């Protein structure tokens, strides 16, 4: 728990520094305005965590922490923060415990030797040799993953936190509704184009020729010869003017008048 205590102490020191700077009378208004903020200037996350730990009470040993976890009756339960290796071993040997979250504040193990001792280089070479030959990984696999006690525990089903079928069920409903409407539209179009009233398709050129023949048969060209014949003299009742015409020729009409 020393880690949280130190982090809370650092936050407290930063807060005191900010308070002294903001309350300093020797600052100009411009410098003081730079220190004015709406939000809390220093994070107090670790301060609150350390206060909660002190209120709950720190366990004196790892076994006591395990018992408090098992006997916890609160809604949120009791969580123990400790060394990752110790917690991993307790989870390995107890099926009712579970390790959650990621490791933080990791620190490497070291073997202390006298300064200037030749054992330092020998230890370094031996560790590098074990790493290159993957001996450390084999030992970890043997003692941590293939342990007999851990094999007796019931392994929970590995379930990913992906999207479930309940969350995307609406998408399939919309797709099926669209497919159904498309099928109904297809059936209606098939029925409409198959059973509708047949329309006779007539060629445009043939229709124009037929219309022209009908018009020519109905058109009567007058016979000018029958209508007029050999026009004779047409006398005016007044006897003043006499009009004579010749037979109508195909080219020109000649009119003569006498007065």
C-alpha positions in Angstrom: 0.0 0.0 0.0 3.1 2.2 0.0 2.4 3.1 -3.6 -1.0 4.7 -3.0 0.3 6.5 0.1 3.2 8.0 -1.9 0.9 9.0 -4.8 -1.5 10.7 -2.4 1.3 12.5 -0.7 2.5 13.8 -4.1 -1.0 15.1 -5.0 -1.1 16.9 -1.6 2.3 18.6 -2.3 1.2 19.7 -5.7 -2.0 21.2 -4.2 0.0 23.1 -1.6 2.3 24.5 -4.2 -0.6 25.7 -6.3 -2.3 27.3 -3.3 0.9 29.2 -2.3 1.3 30.5 -5.8 -2.3 31.6 -6.2 -2.4 33.3 -2.8 1.0 35.1 -3.3 0.4 38.9 -3.0 3.5 39.7 -5.0 1.9 38.4 -8.2 0.6 40.8 -10.8 -3.1 40.5 -11.9 -2.0 39.0 -15.2 0.1 36.3 -13.4 -2.7 35.6 -11.0 -5.3 35.2 -13.8 -3.1 32.5 -15.3 -3.5 30.5 -12.0 -7.3 30.9 -11.9 -9.1 27.8 -13.1 -12.6 26.6 -13.0 -11.8 22.9 -12.3 -9.7 21.5 -9.5 -6.1 22.1 -10.6 -4.6 19.0 -9.2 -5.9 15.4 -9.5 -7.1 13.9 -6.2 -7.7 10.3 -7.4 -5.0 8.7 -5.3 -5.9 10.9 -2.3 -9.5 9.6 -2.4 -8.3 6.0 -2.8 -6.0 6.2 0.1 -8.7 7.7 2.3 -11.1 4.8 1.4 -8.3 2.3 2.2 -7.8 3.8 5.6 -11.5 3.8 6.3 -11.9 0.2 5.3 -8.8 -0.9 7.2 -5.7 -2.5 5.7 -5.3 -6.3 6.2 -2.2 -7.4 8.1 -1.4 -10.4 5.9 -2.4 -12.0 2.6 -4.4 -14.7 4.3 -6.4 -12.1 6.2 -7.1 -10.3 2.9 -8.4 -13.6 1.4 -10.7 -14.2 4.3 -12.1 -10.7 4.1 -12.8 -11.2 0.4 -14.7 -14.4 1.1 -16.7 -13.0 4.0 -17.5 -9.7 2.3 -21.2 -9.0 2.5 -21.3 -5.5 1.1 -22.9 -4.8 -2.3 -19.6 -3.7 -3.9 -17.6 -6.4 -2.1 -14.0 -6.2 -0.8 -11.1 -6.0 -3.2 -7.5 -6.5 -2.3 -4.6 -4.8 -4.0 -1.3 -6.5 -3.6 1.7 -8.0 -5.3 0.8 -9.5 -8.6 2.8 -12.7 -8.0 1.1 -13.4 -4.6 -2.4 -12.7 -6.0 -1.8 -14.9 -9.1 -0.7 -17.7 -6.8 -3.8 -17.4 -4.6 -6.0 -17.4 -7.7 -4.1 -20.5 -8.9 -4.7 -22.4 -5.7 -8.2 -21.2 -4.9 -11.0 -21.7 -7.5 -13.3 -19.1 -5.8 -11.0 -16.2 -6.3 -10.5 -14.1 -9.4 -7.9 -11.6 -10.5 -9.3 -8.6 -12.3 -7.7 -5.6 -13.9 -4.2 -5.0 -15.3 -1.0 -4.8 -13.4 0.4 -1.4 -12.5 3.5 0.0 -10.9 5.6 -2.9 -12.2 9.1 -3.2 -10.7 11.7 -5.8 -11.8 13.2 -8.3 -9.4 17.0 -8.1 -8.8 19.7 -10.0 -7.1 21.9 -7.9 -4.9 25.6 -8.6 -4.9 28.6 -6.7 -3.6 29.7 -3.8 -5.7 32.4 -4.8 -8.2 31.7 -8.5 -7.6 32.3 -10.8 -10.6 29.0 -12.6 -9.7 27.1 -9.7 -11.4 28.4 -10.6 -14.9 27.9 -14.3 -14.2 24.3 -13.8 -13.2 23.6 -11.6 -16.2 25.1 -14.1 -18.6 23.1 -17.0 -17.0 19.8 -15.1 -17.2 20.4 -14.1 -20.8 21.2 -17.7 -21.7 17.9 -18.9 -20.1 16.0 -16.3 -22.0 17.6 -17.2 -25.3 16.9 -20.9 -24.8 13.3 -20.1 -23.7 13.9 -22.0 -20.4 12.1 -19.4 -18.4 9.0 -19.6 -20.6 9.0 -23.4 -20.2 9.2 -23.2 -16.4 6.4 -20.6 -16.3 4.3 -22.8 -18.4 5.0 -25.8 -16.2 4.4 -24.2 -12.8 1.7 -21.6 -13.7 -0.5 -23.0 -16.5 -0.1 -26.8 -16.1 -0.5 -26.9 -12.3 -2.6 -29.8 -10.9 -4.6 -27.7 -8.5 -5.6 -25.2 -11.2 -6.7 -28.0 -13.6 -9.4 -29.1 -11.1 -11.2 -25.8 -11.2 -14.1 -25.3 -13.5 -13.0 -22.9 -16.2 -15.6 -20.2 -17.0 -16.9 -20.0 -20.5 -14.8 -17.6 -22.5 -17.3 -15.0 -23.7 -16.3 -12.0 -25.6 -17.8 -8.6 -24.9 -18.8 -8.2 -28.6 -22.2 -7.3 -29.9 -24.9 -9.9 -29.0 -27.8 -11.0 -31.2 -30.2 -9.1 -29.0 -28.4 -5.8 -29.9 -28.5 -6.4 -33.7 -31.8 -8.1 -33.9 -33.5 -5.0 -35.3 -31.1 -5.0 -38.3 -32.3 -8.5 -39.3 -35.9 -7.5 -38.9 -35.5 -4.5 -41.2 -33.8 -6.7 -43.8 -36.5 -9.4 -43.7 -39.2 -6.7 -44.0 -37.5 -5.2 -47.0 -37.2 -8.7 -48.7 -40.9 -9.3 -48.1 -41.9 -6.0 -49.6 -39.7 -6.6 -52.6 -41.3 -10.0 -53.2 -44.8 -8.5 -53.0 -43.9 -5.8 -55.5 -42.5 -8.4 -57.9 -45.7 -10.5 -57.7 -47.9 -7.4 -58.3 -45.8 -6.3 -61.3 -45.9 -9.9 -62.8 -49.7 -10.0 -62.4 -50.2 -6.5 -63.8 -48.2 -7.0 -67.0 -49.6 -10.5 -67.6 -53.3 -10.0 -67.1 -53.8 -6.4 -68.1 -55.8 -5.5 -71.2 -53.9 -6.2 -74.4 -53.1 -3.2 -76.4 -52.7 -3.6 -80.1 -49.4 -2.4 -81.3 -49.5 -0.9 -84.8 -46.6 0.2 -86.9 -46.4 3.9 -87.4 -45.7 3.7 -91.1 -48.6 1.3 -91.8 -51.0 3.5 -89.7 -50.0 6.6 -91.7 -50.6 4.8 -95.1 -54.0 3.5 -94.0 -55.0 7.0 -92.8 -54.0 8.5 -96.1 -56.0 6.0 -98.1 -59.1 6.7 -96.0 -58.8 10.4 -96.5 -58.3 10.0 -100.3 -61.4 7.8 -100.5 -63.5 10.3 -98.7 -62.2 13.3 -100.7 -64.4 14.2 -103.7 -62.7 16.1 -106.5 -65.2 18.0 -108.5 -65.4 17.6 -112.2 -65.0 21.1 -113.5 -66.2 20.1 -117.0 -69.4 18.7 -115.6 -69.8 21.6 -113.3 -69.2 24.3 -115.8 -69.2 22.5 -119.2 -68.8 24.9 -122.1 -69.6 28.1 -120.6 -71.8 30.2 -122.9 -72.7 33.7 -122.7 -73.8 35.1 -119.5 -75.9 38.1 -119.9 -76.5 40.7 -117.3 -80.1 41.5 -116.7 -79.3 45.1 -117.1 -78.1 44.4 -120.7 -75.2 46.6 -120.2 -72.3 44.0 -119.9 -71.9 40.7 -121.7 -69.4 38.1 -120.5 -68.1 35.4 -122.8 -65.9 32.5 -121.8 -64.2 29.9 -123.7 -64.0 26.2 -122.8 -61.8 25.7 -119.7 -58.4 24.5 -120.7 -56.0 22.6 -118.5 -53.4 25.3 -118.7 -55.0 28.7 -118.6 -58.4 30.4 -118.5 -59.0 33.2 -120.9 -61.7 35.7 -120.2 -63.0 38.3 -122.6 -65.4 41.0 -121.8 -67.2 43.3 -124.0 -68.7 46.6 -123.1 
